[in-house]
Amino acid sequence: MSGPQNGHETVLLATTVTLLAPRAGATYVDGTFGGGGLSEAILAAASCRVIAIDRDPSAIAAGTALAEHSRGRLTLVEGRFGAMDELLASRGISAVDGIALDLGVSSMQIDRAERGFSFRFDGPLDMRMGADGARAEDLVNNLSERELADIIHRYGEERHARRVARAIVAARPLHRTAELAAVVRKTVPQHGPGIDPATRTFQALRMEVNDELGELDRALAAAERLLAPGGRLVVIAFHSLEDRQVKSFLGARSTPPAVSRHRPAGPHRDPSFRLLTRRPVRPGEDEIFRNPRARSARLRAAERTAAPSWGEAA
């Protein structure tokens, strides 16, 4: 999500920049600024402008030096990428030439124990990417067993979700990441070396806390409204649910709905996107060796057509 700054390496960086095809005088949105690696690469590729958005105030604060170095070409905006069209409209921008979204949680957030994202470090059960909203601690201690099980199953795709939820409720109150991880590890069997048994539960709680799938839905719709004809959208997902969402959105909007003689034709909608990647682009072995986190990355890209966005089509 971010470049080499702060020890974090952007996944599929060269591919992302190539697909965005930055050009002089154009405006691009980096919807997940993180450590600034992607924004920096876009700025280096052409004499263009980048609007970088991040809901994490610490990421925005850390990007000040890069913004100053860019001499006015990088604008940092604290906010949610799902509201990118509103954030840009407030700055007088109604159309852009490219948008990149690198989804999930950044290494800087994971590696800071006080953020509560990781079971590798003991910290408060927080998991918020921003500075507001309910924390993981609130969910763990206040939701019903059924609600917890649904979240862990839906977002973590955890086979033992009901068992985990039952154990969490029995162990309440829980306030620390180490406490929660211990409860899950006692509940979920470890099948040899590899993924920690707590991984799926922590992932599920993080996605619920930050409404990550809802935010992605809003971001894709906002991107469709914002991109000028010929503008490009590049999305990197690390979770199967997110990748499925991106695939479905771009697939639907790159193919006109089929007309059936067995039912009345609906509103005619010309494709609002042209696919640039028929299959997801995955990192090579060299990149995975350098950055193991890249293993689950899936990149999809599309180019905006001149058709109205489907949300506005008659």
C-alpha positions in Angstrom: 0.0 0.0 0.0 2.8 2.4 0.5 6.2 2.5 -0.9 9.5 1.8 0.8 8.9 4.6 3.3 8.3 3.3 6.8 9.4 -0.2 5.7 6.3 -0.8 3.6 6.5 -1.8 0.0 3.7 -1.2 -2.5 2.5 -4.4 -4.0 2.5 -4.5 -7.9 3.7 -0.9 -8.0 5.2 -0.9 -11.5 2.1 -2.6 -12.9 -0.2 -0.1 -11.2 1.7 2.9 -12.6 1.9 1.3 -16.1 -1.9 0.7 -16.2 -2.6 4.2 -14.9 -0.4 5.6 -17.6 0.3 9.0 -16.0 0.6 11.9 -18.3 1.6 15.6 -17.9 -1.1 17.9 -16.8 -3.5 15.1 -15.7 -5.0 14.5 -12.2 -4.9 11.2 -10.4 -6.4 9.9 -7.1 -4.5 7.7 -4.8 -7.4 6.6 -2.6 -5.2 4.7 -0.1 -2.2 6.9 0.5 -0.6 4.9 3.3 3.2 5.6 3.3 3.0 7.4 0.0 4.8 4.9 -2.3 2.2 4.9 -5.0 1.7 8.7 -5.0 5.4 9.2 -5.2 5.7 6.8 -8.2 2.9 8.5 -10.0 4.4 11.9 -9.5 7.8 10.6 -10.8 6.2 9.1 -13.9 4.8 12.4 -15.3 4.4 16.1 -14.5 0.9 15.5 -13.1 -1.1 16.1 -10.0 -2.1 13.6 -7.3 -4.9 13.9 -4.8 -4.0 11.4 -2.0 -6.7 10.3 0.4 -6.4 8.4 3.6 -8.8 8.0 6.6 -5.8 7.5 8.9 -4.7 11.0 10.3 -1.2 9.6 11.1 -0.7 8.6 7.4 -1.7 12.1 6.3 0.7 13.7 8.9 3.6 11.4 7.8 3.0 12.5 4.1 3.7 16.2 4.8 7.4 16.0 3.7 6.4 14.3 0.4 3.8 16.9 -0.2 6.2 19.7 0.4 8.8 18.0 -1.9 6.2 17.7 -4.7 5.9 21.6 -4.9 2.2 21.7 -5.0 1.6 18.6 -7.2 0.5 16.4 -4.2 -2.6 17.3 -2.2 -3.2 15.2 1.0 -6.8 14.8 2.1 -8.0 13.1 5.3 -11.2 11.1 4.6 -12.7 7.9 3.4 -12.1 6.9 -0.2 -15.8 5.9 -0.5 -16.5 9.7 -0.4 -13.8 10.7 -2.9 -16.2 12.5 -5.2 -17.5 14.7 -2.4 -13.9 15.3 -1.0 -12.8 16.3 -4.5 -15.9 18.4 -5.2 -15.1 20.5 -2.1 -11.8 21.3 -3.7 -13.4 22.2 -7.1 -12.5 18.9 -8.8 -15.3 17.2 -10.7 -13.3 14.8 -13.0 -9.9 13.0 -12.8 -7.8 10.9 -15.2 -7.0 7.9 -13.0 -7.8 6.3 -9.6 -5.9 3.7 -7.7 -7.1 1.8 -4.7 -4.8 -0.5 -2.7 -7.2 -2.2 -0.3 -6.8 -3.6 3.2 -4.7 -2.6 6.1 -1.2 -1.1 5.8 2.0 -2.6 7.3 2.5 0.6 9.3 -0.9 0.1 10.9 -0.2 -3.6 11.6 3.2 -3.1 13.0 2.1 -0.5 15.6 0.8 -2.5 18.6 -1.2 0.4 19.9 -3.4 0.3 16.8 -4.6 -3.2 17.8 -4.7 -4.8 14.3 -2.3 -7.6 14.9 -2.3 -10.7 17.1 1.5 -10.7 16.9 1.7 -7.8 19.3 -0.2 -7.1 22.5 -2.2 -4.0 22.3 -5.6 -2.5 22.8 -8.4 -4.1 20.8 -8.9 -1.1 18.5 -8.5 -1.9 14.8 -9.9 1.4 13.5 -8.2 2.8 10.4 -9.5 6.2 11.2 -9.9 8.1 14.5 -13.7 7.6 15.0 -16.3 4.9 15.2 -16.6 1.7 17.3 -13.5 -0.3 18.2 -13.0 -4.1 18.0 -13.3 -4.1 21.8 -16.8 -2.7 21.5 -17.8 -5.4 19.1 -16.2 -8.3 21.0 -17.7 -7.3 24.3 -21.2 -6.1 23.3 -22.4 -8.1 20.3 -24.4 -11.2 20.8 -22.9 -14.6 20.1 -24.9 -14.9 16.9 -23.8 -11.5 15.7 -20.2 -12.3 16.3 -20.5 -15.7 14.6 -22.1 -14.0 11.5 -19.2 -11.5 11.3 -16.5 -14.0 11.7 -18.1 -16.4 9.2 -18.9 -13.7 6.6 -15.7 -11.7 6.6 -13.2 -14.2 8.0 -14.7 -17.2 6.1 -13.9 -19.1 9.4 -15.3 -22.6 9.4 -15.4 -22.6 13.2 -17.1 -19.2 13.5 -19.8 -20.4 15.9 -17.3 -22.1 18.2 -15.1 -19.0 18.2 -18.0 -16.7 19.0 -19.1 -18.9 21.9 -15.6 -18.9 23.3 -15.3 -15.1 23.0 -18.6 -14.5 24.8 -17.6 -17.0 27.6 -14.2 -15.1 28.0 -15.6 -11.6 28.1 -14.6 -8.9 28.9 -11.7 -8.8 26.5 -9.6 -5.7 26.1 -6.3 -6.7 24.6 -5.2 -8.3 21.3 -3.2 -11.0 23.1 -6.3 -12.0 25.2 -8.5 -12.4 22.1 -5.8 -14.3 20.2 -5.4 -16.7 23.1 -9.1 -17.4 23.1 -9.2 -18.1 19.4 -6.1 -20.3 19.4 -7.6 -22.5 22.1 -10.7 -22.8 20.0 -9.5 -23.2 16.4 -7.3 -26.2 15.6 -3.8 -25.5 14.2 -3.2 -27.7 11.2 0.6 -27.7 11.0 2.8 -24.6 10.3 1.3 -21.7 8.4 -1.6 -19.4 9.1 -2.1 -18.5 12.7 -5.6 -19.7 14.0 -6.4 -16.2 15.0 -5.9 -14.7 11.5 -9.5 -15.1 10.2 -11.1 -13.8 13.3 -8.9 -10.7 13.5 -9.5 -10.1 9.8 -13.2 -10.3 10.2 -13.4 -7.9 13.1 -11.1 -5.4 11.3 -13.4 -5.5 8.2 -16.5 -5.0 10.3 -15.0 -2.2 12.4 -14.0 -0.3 9.2 -17.0 -1.3 7.0 -14.4 -2.3 4.4 -16.8 -3.9 1.9 -19.3 -1.0 2.2 -16.5 1.5 1.7 -15.4 -0.4 -1.4 -18.9 -0.4 -2.8 -19.1 3.4 -2.4 -15.6 3.9 -3.8 -16.3 2.0 -7.0 -19.5 4.0 -7.6 -17.7 7.2 -6.9 -14.9 6.3 -9.2 -17.4 5.7 -12.0 -18.8 9.2 -11.5 -15.4 10.9 -11.2 -13.4 9.3 -14.0 -13.2 11.3 -17.3 -13.6 9.3 -20.6 -10.3 7.4 -21.0 -9.6 7.7 -17.3 -8.4 4.5 -15.6 -9.3 2.6 -12.4 -6.8 0.2 -10.8 -7.8 -1.8 -7.7 -5.6 -4.2 -5.7 -7.4 -6.5 -3.4 -6.0 -8.9 -0.8 -9.2 -10.6 0.3 -11.4 -12.9 -1.9 -14.6 -11.0 -1.0 -13.1 -7.7 -2.1 -11.7 -9.1 -5.3 -15.1 -10.7 -6.0 -16.8 -7.3 -5.5 -14.4 -5.5 -7.9 -14.8 -8.3 -10.5 -18.5 -8.1 -10.3 -18.7 -4.3 -10.5 -16.3 -4.0 -13.5 -17.8 -7.1 -15.2 -21.3 -5.7 -15.1 -20.3 -2.3 -16.3 -18.1 -3.5 -19.2 -20.9 -5.6 -20.8 -24.3 -4.4 -21.9 -27.1 -6.3 -20.2 -28.4 -9.1 -22.4 -31.9 -8.5 -23.8 -34.3 -11.4 -23.4 -37.4 -11.9 -25.5 -39.0 -13.5 -22.4 -39.1 -10.3 -20.4 -39.4 -6.6 -21.1 -36.1 -4.8 -21.9 -34.9 -2.6 -19.1 -33.2 0.8 -19.5 -30.5 0.7 -22.2 -27.0 1.1 -20.6 -23.9 1.4 -22.6 -20.8 0.0 -20.9 -19.2 2.6 -18.6 -15.9 0.7 -18.5 -13.6 -1.3 -20.8 -11.7 -4.0 -19.1 -7.9 -3.7 -19.2 -7.3 -6.9 -17.4 -9.5 -9.9 -18.3 -8.0 -11.9 -15.5 -6.5 -10.6 -12.2 -2.9 -9.7 -12.3 -0.9 -11.4 -9.6 2.6 -10.7 -8.3 5.5 -12.8 -9.5 7.7 -15.1 -7.3 10.4 -12.5 -7.0 8.0 -9.9 -5.5 6.4 -12.5 -3.2 9.9 -13.5 -2.0 10.7 -9.8 -1.2 7.3 -9.1 0.2 5.4 -12.2 1.5 2.2 -10.0 2.0 2.0 -9.7 -1.8 1.1 -13.4 -2.1 -2.7 -12.8 -1.9 -2.8 -9.6 -4.1 -5.1 -9.5 -7.1 -5.1 -6.5 -9.4 -7.9 -5.5 -11.7 -8.1 -2.5 -14.0 -10.5 -0.8 -16.4 -10.8 2.3 -18.6 -13.7 4.6 -18.4 -15.8 5.0 -21.5 -17.8 8.1 -22.5 -21.1 6.5 -21.4 -23.0 7.9 -18.4 -22.3 6.2 -15.1 -24.9 3.5 -14.5 -26.1 5.2 -11.5 -27.1 8.2 -13.6 -28.3 6.4 -16.7 -31.9 6.8 -17.7 
